[in-house]
């Protein structure tokens, strides 16, 4: 699984936000290529700017699932 993140303030590298759909649910993708395509569709200017100048303000994050659910959630 993959999710998208965008940095709203280029002067603060600590502030990243998950990209959500119109209903407020987290956008997730099974394939990284699909996630990258959606990122470019939603933020075309930021994605293109990253090719020519910095800093990086969009990213695709892998979501790692825990199969044994450790520690046990209450």
Buried (B, 14 or more C-beta within 10 A) or exposed (E): BBBBBBBEEEEEEEEBEEBEEEEEEEBBBEEEEEBBEBBEEBBEEBBEBBEEEEEEBBBBEEEEEEEEEEEEEE
